[in-house]
Amino acid sequence: MKKDFTMRVQIIPEKTELSLQNPDNLILIENNDDGVVIRAARDNFSERGKVFFIRYLAAEGYISDEFEDFPKSASHSSTSIIWAVDWSWVKHDPVLLQRANRFMIPLLVSASVLWLALLAFAFLHAC
């Protein structure tokens, strides 16, 4: 009987950006020869959440398969994972900032005018 020894080749992206909703965060995953660097824009992951997220990344193919049993496999792993809170890589699009300003400035002005009108109405009726 002939045995088939096939080796699975895994293609891992060098850089991947993810936007998470729960918890709200922006993530940059960098794969290199030394290991994996995960850069989070916010520090809102618990230690347990980090472990689950690393396992998810391995299962989805963002990082090497050897991290699917993380942290058990990390003790004999040849690569490491570095988790950093760093938002310097996040790019702020000027068009998005202008759109937000066009919405928020009139909203804040109208809310302030309404608040002043209600305050004046309350003082006039109190007298």
C-alpha positions in Angstrom: 0.0 0.0 0.0 1.3 3.4 -1.0 1.2 6.2 1.6 0.5 9.7 0.4 2.7 12.2 2.2 1.4 15.6 1.2 2.5 18.7 3.0 0.0 21.5 3.4 1.4 24.9 2.3 0.0 27.8 4.2 0.1 31.3 2.7 0.1 33.9 5.3 -0.3 37.6 4.4 2.6 39.9 5.4 0.3 42.6 6.7 -3.4 42.7 7.4 -5.6 45.4 8.8 -8.8 44.5 10.7 -11.6 46.6 12.1 -13.4 45.1 15.0 -16.7 46.0 16.4 -16.8 44.1 19.7 -14.5 45.3 21.2 -14.3 48.4 19.0 -10.7 48.4 17.8 -8.4 48.7 14.8 -5.9 45.9 14.4 -2.7 45.6 12.3 -1.2 42.1 12.0 2.4 41.9 10.8 3.9 38.5 10.0 7.7 38.3 9.7 10.5 35.8 10.2 10.8 36.6 13.9 7.2 36.1 14.6 3.9 38.0 14.7 3.3 41.6 15.8 -0.3 42.5 16.6 -0.8 46.3 16.9 -4.1 47.4 18.5 -5.3 51.0 18.4 -6.9 50.6 21.8 -6.1 48.7 24.9 -9.5 47.1 25.3 -8.7 43.3 25.1 -8.5 41.2 28.3 -5.8 38.5 28.5 -8.4 35.9 27.8 -9.7 38.0 24.9 -6.2 38.2 23.4 -5.8 34.4 23.6 -9.2 33.8 21.8 -8.4 36.5 19.2 -5.0 34.9 18.5 -6.6 31.5 18.1 -9.2 33.1 15.7 -6.4 34.7 13.6 -4.7 31.3 13.3 -7.9 29.5 12.4 -8.7 32.1 9.7 -5.2 32.1 8.2 -4.1 35.5 9.2 -1.2 34.0 11.2 0.5 30.6 11.3 -1.5 27.4 12.2 0.8 26.7 15.0 -1.0 29.3 17.1 -4.4 27.5 17.0 -3.7 26.0 20.4 -2.3 29.2 21.8 -1.0 29.5 24.7 -0.3 25.8 25.1 1.7 25.6 21.9 3.6 28.9 22.7 6.0 27.2 25.1 7.6 25.1 22.3 6.9 27.5 19.5 9.7 28.7 17.3 8.0 32.0 16.6 6.6 34.6 19.1 3.6 36.9 19.3 4.1 40.5 20.3 1.0 42.4 21.3 1.4 46.2 21.2 -1.0 49.1 21.8 0.0 51.5 19.1 -2.3 53.7 17.0 0.4 55.6 15.1 -0.2 53.4 12.0 -3.8 54.5 11.8 -4.3 56.9 8.9 -6.8 59.7 9.4 -8.5 60.4 6.0 -9.1 64.2 5.7 -12.3 63.6 3.7 -13.8 61.6 6.6 -12.7 64.3 9.1 -14.4 67.0 7.0 -17.5 64.9 6.7 -17.7 64.4 10.4 -17.1 68.1 11.1 -19.9 69.1 8.6 -22.2 66.9 10.6 -21.1 67.6 14.2 -20.6 71.4 14.1 -24.2 72.2 13.1 -25.5 69.5 15.5 -23.6 71.0 18.5 -24.7 74.6 17.5 -28.4 73.6 17.2 -28.3 71.6 20.5 -26.7 74.6 22.3 -29.4 77.0 20.9 -32.1 74.6 21.9 -30.6 74.2 25.4 -30.4 78.0 25.8 -34.0 78.4 24.6 -35.3 75.8 27.1 -33.3 77.5 29.8 -34.7 80.9 29.0 -38.2 79.4 28.9 -37.7 77.8 32.3 -36.5 81.1 33.9 -39.3 83.1 32.3 -42.0 80.8 33.7 -40.4 80.5 37.1 -40.7 84.3 37.6 
